[in-house]
Amino acid sequence: MQITETEQQIIDEFALFPDWMDKYEHLIELGKKLPPFDEKSKTEQHLIAGCQSRVWLDAHYENDKVFFTADSDAIITKGIVSLLVQVLSGHEPQDILDAKLEFIDKIGLKENLSPTRSNGLLAMVKQMKLYALAYKTTKASK
């Protein structure tokens, strides 16, 4: 599935909820469904700087695709990172780098987050794109 198709699914999902309290509850449920993150990987190396909450992100490269795993100690933030993992994981590095992630604005996520959570969201996206760039560079040098 293309990144834009996954984004559209998320937009459609969030459209089902009439207000932001329901959307927050949905985010919390998405966070609960995030696959377990290896406790041994909860290190400073995997911690995303710029997030108010503690957010860990790891990636691996397999069959020309980047796969992400993540976790957070805050339930809303865990839901947010789960959305990003859902959209970006399993795609080629260039596709991740090119992703505009328009679903963030279309579901109203940015405008309904506190400024510190918004900054954290941007830090998560930046880190995921840095992983993609690193894998793209590694692949190009082989």
Buried (B, 14 or more C-beta within 10 A) or exposed (E): EEBBEBBBBBBEBBEEBEEBEEBBEBBBEBBEEBEEBEEEBBEEEBEBEBBBBEBBBBBEBEEEBBBBBBBBEBBBBBBBBBBBBBBBBBBBBBBBBEBEBEBBEBBEBEEEBEEEBBBBBBBBBEBBBEBBBBBBEEEEEE
